[in-house]
């Protein structure tokens, strides 16, 4: 099995990290550790996307959360959620679709551009096996479809060009 290049958005990276086995034989756990490390967010990712836990009260992340003023009852302190993560999905060209472009243009101009990863045969086998196990046990959900498609690329019959990769990371 050759290396596989996959393009993953933030959601797919988080899903994949959480999907990987938590136990197994020594070689499996080494592959899992290397794969998790490669999927980590860089400082650039964190800053560009404002990745972080949302406030339990209002849902805003720390970078967008309003200031807390004890004298103003309409404000509250930032109380981070410990079981959720959020990130900016705003368009880099505007503050929303209403600024003059349609959904497809908006999605491709998003700050959450796919990041390219090159996975070696052992990592590919592990991920594909984990996804197949989900399907086999009827545990596959819609949230995993894009991740599944990333690891099972099919040639495009309509001549569409692939989304260009932003940067490369390798996992063997």
C-alpha positions as a printed Julia matrix, in Angstrom:
172×3 Matrix{Float64}:
   0.0    0.0     0.0
   1.53   3.36   -1.04
   1.59   6.6     0.91
  -1.68   8.53    0.8
  -2.07  12.29    0.64
  -5.23  13.51    2.4
  -6.66  17.01    2.78
  -8.29  17.55    6.17
 -10.19  20.51    7.59
 -10.25  21.28   11.33
 -13.35  19.18   12.01
 -11.87  16.15   10.23
  -8.57  16.52   12.13
 -10.43  16.61   15.46
 -12.65  13.66   14.48
  -9.65  11.61   13.36
  -7.7   12.31   16.56
 -10.69  11.2    18.64
 -11.37   8.16   16.44
  -7.9    6.63   16.75
  -7.62   3.59   19.06
  -6.7    4.28   22.66
  -5.15   0.84   23.14
  -3.52  -1.84   21.01
  -0.17  -3.49   20.42
   3.09  -1.55   20.65
   3.39  -0.75   16.94
  -0.25   0.41   16.75
   0.19   2.77   19.69
   3.39   4.19   18.17
   1.53   4.89   14.91
  -1.36   6.45   16.85
   1.02   8.72   18.78
   2.81   9.86   15.6
  -0.49  10.43   13.8
  -1.98  12.42   16.71
   1.16  14.56   16.88
   0.99  15.33   13.15
  -2.67  16.35   13.47
  -1.88  18.86   16.24
  -2.69  22.48   15.53
   0.3   24.71   14.86
   0.56  28.17   16.44
  -0.42  29.58   13.03
  -3.54  27.33   12.97
  -4.54  28.39   16.47
  -4.13  32.09   15.73
  -5.68  32.05   12.24
  -8.71  29.99   13.26
  -9.1   31.2    16.86
  -9.29  27.55   17.99
 -10.4   27.08   21.56
 -13.05  26.06   24.02
 -16.23  28.14   23.93
 -17.7   29.9    26.97
 -20.27  27.75   28.79
 -22.57  30.76   29.2
 -22.65  32.38   25.74
 -20.71  30.05   23.42
 -18.11  32.64   22.34
 -14.42  31.69   22.36
 -11.87  33.63   24.39
 -10.68  35.79   21.47
 -14.23  36.98   20.72
 -15.66  36.99   24.24
 -16.72  40.38   25.54
 -15.05  42.03   28.5
 -16.4   41.19   31.94
 -17.5   44.18   34.01
 -18.72  43.5    37.55
 -20.82  46.67   37.43
 -22.57  45.66   34.2
 -25.1   42.84   34.63
 -25.2   42.18   30.89
 -21.6   40.84   31.0
 -20.2   37.66   32.5
 -16.75  36.11   33.03
 -15.39  33.65   30.46
 -16.12  30.12   31.71
 -14.49  27.61   29.32
 -16.3   24.46   28.27
 -14.16  21.38   28.85
 -15.91  19.05   26.41
 -16.17  21.18   23.25
 -13.86  22.99   20.85
 -14.67  25.76   18.39
 -12.94  27.66   15.6
 -13.6   30.56   13.24
 -15.23  29.51   10.01
 -15.71  33.04    8.69
 -14.79  33.81    5.12
 -11.39  35.48    4.76
 -12.84  37.88    2.17
 -15.87  39.13    4.08
 -17.91  38.69    7.19
 -20.47  36.44    5.53
 -22.21  35.2     2.43
 -24.34  38.33    2.17
 -21.28  40.29    0.97
 -21.75  39.17   -2.62
 -20.72  35.59   -3.24
 -22.56  32.29   -3.13
 -22.14  29.33   -0.77
 -19.55  27.5    -2.86
 -17.28  30.56   -3.13
 -17.72  31.19    0.58
 -16.71  27.66    1.57
 -13.56  27.65   -0.55
 -12.52  31.06    0.76
 -12.93  29.96    4.39
 -10.12  30.36    6.91
 -10.57  26.61    7.49
  -8.76  25.59    4.32
  -7.83  21.91    4.05
  -4.35  21.01    5.24
  -2.4   18.32    3.37
  -1.08  15.31    5.24
   0.98  12.44    3.8
   0.38   9.17    5.62
   2.49   6.06    5.29
   1.01   2.62    4.64
   0.75   1.61    8.3
  -1.1    4.8     9.28
  -3.44   4.51    6.27
  -4.21   0.87    7.13
  -4.96   1.83   10.75
  -7.3    4.7     9.82
  -9.1    2.76    7.09
  -9.47  -0.21    9.44
 -10.91   1.98   12.19
 -13.4    3.57    9.78
 -14.35   0.14    8.39
 -14.93  -1.11   11.93
 -17.32   1.78   12.57
 -19.27   0.86    9.46
 -19.21  -2.87   10.18
 -20.64  -2.33   13.67
 -23.24   0.12   12.31
 -21.65   2.98   14.29
 -20.9    5.17   11.26
 -22.58   8.58   11.41
 -22.85  11.44    8.95
 -20.12  13.4    10.74
 -17.57  10.78    9.58
 -18.48  10.88    5.85
 -15.98  13.57    4.83
 -13.26  11.79    6.81
 -14.17   8.48    5.16
 -14.09  10.12    1.71
 -10.66  11.62    2.42
  -9.26   8.12    2.98
 -11.16   6.53    0.08
 -10.51   8.96   -2.79
 -12.34   8.25   -6.0
 -11.36   9.86   -9.29
 -13.69  12.68  -10.22
 -15.9   11.91  -13.2
 -16.91  15.55  -13.72
 -13.39  16.9   -14.25
 -13.46  18.97  -11.04
 -10.05  19.99   -9.78
  -9.02  18.94   -6.26
  -8.83  21.56   -3.53
  -5.2   22.71   -3.32
  -3.3   21.78   -0.17
  -2.16  24.54    2.16
   0.85  22.75    3.69
   2.32  19.28    3.96
   2.89  17.15    7.03
   4.19  13.6     6.84
   3.42  10.57    8.98
   5.07   7.27    8.16
